[in-house]
Structure formats: C-alpha cells, structure tokens
C-alpha cells in the first residue's frame, strides 16, 4: 500500500512529517491557552481549546491540499476558477457558536466573554499553524497568554458593587466609616439607610454604591470595615 494513499493527496508539497508537525504544534498551542483557562475554572478549558485548535489545523491542511488539486485542474482548463479560503472561513464563524455557549448572564453580570474570545483565538492560531505560519502562531500564542494571565494583574479594573454594612451605635460607627472612606479616597455614589430593633438594640444597615480608586479593592474595604467593634457584618453584592 503506497504512503501517498495512506496520507492523502500531498502534491501541495506538504509531506506527512510536515502534517504531523503542524498537528503537534496545534495541540501544543491549544493546550497552552487551554491550560490557562482550565486553572481559572473556566467552562472551556484544556481539552476544548486543544480540540478547537487541532480541528482548525486539520481543516486548513485539507483545504491546502484541495486547493492544490483544484489549482492543477484550473491550470489545465482556463474555464475553471477556484475560490480558496471558504472552508477556513467557516471554521472562524463556526467557533463563534461554540464560544457563545461559554457566555453566561447572571444577575446583570456577563461572564465567559474572555473564554469565548480565547476559543476564537485558538481556532485562528490553528489555522495559522495549518497554513505553516509557525512563528506567527507561536508569537500570537505568547501574546494571548500575556493578555489572559498578565494584563489583568497590570491593569486593575474594579467592577461596581454594593457594600452592605450592618452595625450598632450609629454616630460612632458612621464617623469611622466616613473617615475610612475619606482616607482611601472612596467616593459614595449612593447610600440606602435602614434601621430595625433587634434584641432591644437599634440595628442599622447602610447599603453603599461606591467608586473605588484603582489601588483599592472591595476586599480591602470589607476587611477594614469588619474590624470595627460595632460592625456586625459586611458583604458585597453585584449591581
């Protein structure tokens, strides 16, 4: 049995070793991006990214082979025209439906957009490897990792949340809270106030909508407020 029969039509100059190299590179690139998503417990992790990248690579190799065969026919007959790239284009659009499955809307908060984008990028990198652009694919893979793993640490964006504080002794505790917010340059955008009597004591509840400076997190706010002796509880909720 001939090798070209086993490996398919390879007049493109892509021999089976080159095909194997491209497939392995696609698995590595998809695995690198997928591992970063997996360790953050995202819905699309290691296996999903590998499969997407690998599938895109295989489709590209097939398309290159088909295009070469059609090119030979077009050269032999001037009335035949070919359009390459259509199969790869369907991969890019098709992955969009897969990425949509990772996007979740819960309590007015959208999550999964980054994972959907990483899936789409994984498919694009698989296409690049399939076409033989190894350097482009690996450089792009590194850039994707920089965006996923490092950019969030370098640029911190605080999402808007409500901070609910339950406390006793209104005047003393309110003075402490206001002084703390002023010290941290925290702006109060909105404040809801509620008072109830519990165990013959006045229990106060303040619900703040805050604007935090870039160097302050809601974890810092909650931890500091909870340290006060009159504060019975602090929690945050999404807007």
C-alpha positions as CSV (number, residue, x, y, z in Angstrom):
1,X,0.0,0.0,0.0
2,X,1.5,3.3,-1.0
3,X,2.3,6.1,1.5
4,X,0.5,8.7,-0.5
5,X,-2.7,6.7,-0.4
6,X,-2.5,6.4,3.4
7,X,-1.7,10.1,3.9
8,X,-3.9,11.6,1.2
9,X,-3.1,13.7,-1.8
10,X,0.0,15.7,-1.0
11,X,1.0,17.4,-4.2
12,X,1.0,20.7,-2.2
13,X,4.5,19.9,-1.0
14,X,3.1,19.1,2.5
15,X,4.5,15.6,3.3
16,X,3.3,13.6,6.1
17,X,6.0,14.7,8.5
18,X,5.1,18.3,7.9
19,X,1.5,17.5,8.5
20,X,2.4,15.7,11.8
21,X,4.5,18.7,12.8
22,X,1.6,21.1,12.2
23,X,-0.8,18.9,14.1
24,X,1.5,18.6,17.1
25,X,2.1,22.4,17.1
26,X,-1.7,23.0,17.1
27,X,-2.1,20.7,20.1
28,X,0.7,22.5,21.9
29,X,-0.7,26.0,21.2
30,X,-4.3,24.9,22.1
31,X,-3.0,23.2,25.2
32,X,-1.1,26.3,26.4
33,X,-4.1,28.6,26.1
34,X,-6.5,25.9,27.4
35,X,-4.3,25.3,30.5
36,X,-4.5,29.0,31.4
37,X,-8.3,28.8,31.2
38,X,-8.5,25.5,33.0
39,X,-6.7,26.7,36.1
40,X,-9.2,29.5,36.4
41,X,-12.0,27.0,36.3
42,X,-13.5,28.4,33.1
43,X,-16.2,26.4,31.2
44,X,-13.9,25.8,28.2
45,X,-10.6,24.6,29.4
46,X,-7.7,22.4,28.2
47,X,-9.5,19.8,26.1
48,X,-11.8,22.2,24.5
49,X,-9.0,24.6,23.3
50,X,-6.9,21.7,22.1
51,X,-9.8,20.3,20.1
52,X,-10.7,23.6,18.6
53,X,-7.1,24.4,17.6
54,X,-6.4,20.9,16.3
55,X,-9.6,20.9,14.3
56,X,-8.9,24.2,12.7
57,X,-5.4,23.0,11.8
58,X,-6.7,19.8,10.2
59,X,-9.2,21.8,8.2
60,X,-6.5,24.1,6.9
61,X,-4.3,21.2,5.8
62,X,-7.2,19.7,4.0
63,X,-8.1,23.0,2.3
64,X,-4.5,23.5,1.2
65,X,-4.5,20.0,-0.4
66,X,-7.8,20.5,-2.1
67,X,-6.8,24.0,-3.3
68,X,-3.6,22.5,-4.9
69,X,-5.6,19.8,-6.6
70,X,-8.2,22.3,-7.9
71,X,-5.3,24.6,-8.9
72,X,-3.9,21.8,-11.2
73,X,-7.4,21.5,-12.8
74,X,-7.7,25.2,-13.2
75,X,-4.3,25.3,-14.9
76,X,-5.4,22.6,-17.3
77,X,-8.7,24.2,-18.1
78,X,-8.9,28.0,-18.2
79,X,-12.7,27.9,-17.8
80,X,-12.3,26.5,-14.3
81,X,-11.9,29.0,-11.4
82,X,-11.3,28.3,-7.8
83,X,-12.0,30.1,-4.5
84,X,-9.7,29.2,-1.7
85,X,-10.4,30.1,2.0
86,X,-14.0,29.2,2.2
87,X,-13.6,26.2,4.4
88,X,-11.3,28.1,6.8
89,X,-13.8,31.0,6.9
90,X,-16.5,28.6,8.1
91,X,-14.2,27.5,10.9
92,X,-13.9,31.1,12.2
93,X,-17.6,31.7,12.1
94,X,-18.5,28.3,13.4
95,X,-16.3,28.7,16.5
96,X,-18.4,31.7,17.3
97,X,-21.4,29.5,18.1
98,X,-19.2,27.3,20.3
99,X,-17.9,30.5,22.1
100,X,-21.5,31.6,22.7
101,X,-22.1,28.6,24.8
102,X,-19.5,29.8,27.3
103,X,-21.1,33.2,27.8
104,X,-23.4,33.4,30.8
105,X,-25.7,36.3,32.0
106,X,-26.4,36.2,35.7
107,X,-27.6,39.0,38.0
108,X,-26.9,41.6,35.4
109,X,-23.3,40.3,35.1
110,X,-21.9,38.8,31.9
111,X,-19.2,36.2,32.3
112,X,-17.4,34.0,29.8
113,X,-16.6,36.6,27.2
114,X,-12.8,36.2,27.7
115,X,-13.1,32.4,27.3
116,X,-15.2,32.8,24.2
117,X,-12.5,35.1,22.8
118,X,-9.7,32.7,23.7
119,X,-11.6,29.9,21.9
120,X,-11.9,32.0,18.8
121,X,-8.2,32.9,19.0
122,X,-7.3,29.2,19.5
123,X,-9.1,28.5,16.2
124,X,-7.3,31.3,14.4
125,X,-3.9,30.0,15.7
126,X,-4.8,26.5,14.5
127,X,-5.5,28.0,11.0
128,X,-2.1,29.7,11.1
129,X,-0.3,26.5,12.0
130,X,-2.2,24.6,9.4
131,X,-1.0,27.0,6.7
132,X,2.6,26.7,8.0
133,X,3.0,30.1,9.7
134,X,4.6,28.6,12.8
135,X,6.4,31.7,14.0
136,X,3.3,33.8,13.7
137,X,1.3,31.2,15.6
138,X,3.7,30.9,18.5
139,X,4.2,34.7,18.8
140,X,0.5,35.2,18.8
141,X,0.1,32.4,21.4
142,X,2.5,34.2,23.7
143,X,0.6,37.5,23.2
144,X,-2.7,35.7,24.0
145,X,-1.1,34.4,27.2
146,X,0.1,37.9,28.1
147,X,-3.4,39.3,27.7
148,X,-5.0,36.4,29.7
149,X,-2.6,36.0,32.5
150,X,-0.7,39.3,32.9
151,X,-2.9,42.1,31.7
152,X,-5.5,41.7,34.5
153,X,-2.7,42.0,37.1
154,X,-1.1,45.0,35.5
155,X,-4.4,46.9,34.9
156,X,-6.9,46.5,37.7
157,X,-10.5,47.5,37.0
158,X,-13.0,47.5,39.9
159,X,-16.4,46.4,38.9
160,X,-19.3,48.3,40.5
161,X,-20.7,46.6,43.6
162,X,-22.9,47.4,46.5
163,X,-21.4,47.2,50.0
164,X,-23.8,46.4,52.8
165,X,-22.8,47.2,56.4
166,X,-24.7,46.2,59.5
167,X,-23.7,48.0,62.7
168,X,-24.6,49.3,66.1
169,X,-24.1,52.8,67.7
170,X,-24.9,54.9,64.6
171,X,-22.9,58.1,65.3
172,X,-19.7,56.5,66.4
173,X,-19.7,53.9,63.6
174,X,-20.7,56.3,60.9
175,X,-17.9,58.6,61.8
176,X,-15.5,55.7,61.5
177,X,-16.9,54.7,58.1
178,X,-16.8,58.2,56.7
179,X,-13.2,58.8,57.9
180,X,-12.1,55.5,56.4
181,X,-13.7,56.3,53.0
182,X,-12.1,59.7,53.0
183,X,-8.7,58.3,53.9
184,X,-8.9,55.8,51.0
185,X,-10.4,58.3,48.5
186,X,-13.5,56.3,48.2
187,X,-16.5,58.2,46.7
188,X,-20.0,57.4,47.9
189,X,-22.3,57.4,44.8
190,X,-25.4,56.3,46.5
191,X,-26.5,55.3,50.1
192,X,-29.5,53.4,51.3
193,X,-30.2,53.5,55.1
194,X,-32.3,51.2,57.2
195,X,-32.9,50.8,60.9
196,X,-34.6,48.0,62.9
197,X,-34.9,47.0,66.5
198,X,-33.3,43.6,67.4
199,X,-32.8,42.3,70.9
200,X,-33.8,45.7,72.3
201,X,-31.0,47.4,70.3
202,X,-31.1,49.6,67.2
203,X,-29.5,47.7,64.3
204,X,-28.5,49.9,61.4
205,X,-27.9,48.8,57.8
206,X,-26.2,51.0,55.2
207,X,-26.0,49.9,51.6
208,X,-23.3,51.9,49.7
209,X,-22.7,52.2,46.0
210,X,-19.0,53.2,45.8
211,X,-16.4,54.4,43.3
212,X,-13.0,53.0,44.3
213,X,-9.6,54.3,43.3
214,X,-7.5,51.9,41.1
215,X,-5.3,50.8,44.0
216,X,-8.2,49.8,46.3
217,X,-10.3,46.7,46.1
218,X,-13.6,45.7,47.6
219,X,-11.8,43.0,49.6
220,X,-9.8,45.8,51.3
221,X,-12.9,47.7,52.0
222,X,-14.8,44.7,53.5
223,X,-11.8,43.6,55.6
224,X,-11.2,47.0,57.1
225,X,-14.9,47.7,57.9
226,X,-15.3,44.3,59.5
227,X,-12.5,45.1,62.0
228,X,-14.6,47.7,63.8
229,X,-16.1,46.6,67.1
230,X,-19.6,48.0,66.2
231,X,-19.8,46.4,62.8
232,X,-21.8,43.1,62.9
233,X,-21.4,42.2,59.2
234,X,-20.2,43.4,55.8
235,X,-20.9,41.9,52.4
236,X,-20.8,42.9,48.7
237,X,-23.4,42.3,46.0
238,X,-23.2,42.9,42.3
239,X,-25.2,45.8,40.8
